């Protein structure tokens, strides 16, 4: 069984994001980029299923600029067998990515499609659900535990009320949460091996997909700076400030 794993190149989670001076977007010039942490967990889960003998081949997929090849090489260093880059300079929105992944799912026919539940740059949490809808595939989102057997996947999901376990038939789409696993450390020998693995490059038009943006970004701005906290002498002063200054109680 094949597993297809989508990975996204994002600003590294340790970097403080800066907004461009003209407020058109986020400044990525000379900024460290890395794999979306949720996608790293998705790759790790696919590799663990391969180590159990359930998955036979792992295909890492990324959509975006040429530099996404670095992210794909990292995925192959973790354990993906080969990679596919859908190369475009367009600003890709979740629906466009879902359509590109749908075209690749039709082409590769994987039994499992793994995605991170969201990307840490736009926090959309939409691509996996859109892919499942476009491909008419069962879906399990926010997975914190995945067990595969007899053509089905038992997935424990993190929901507002606690945990929910569902059973879905394969092929299926699974989006992963933080508590699913802890990705392994990538060793230097595996990084060197990844350089020799197969990496195919397509354009959106090769897959028959229109990635034109449907949404226009009007302005990007930083959130207002928080004011410093203060200490109060007693409960009465606290209540007075909450009532008259913060206006959070009546």
Order of alpha helices (4+ residues) and beta strands (2+ residues): beta-beta-beta-alpha-beta-alpha-beta-alpha-beta-alpha-beta-beta-beta-beta-alpha-beta-alpha
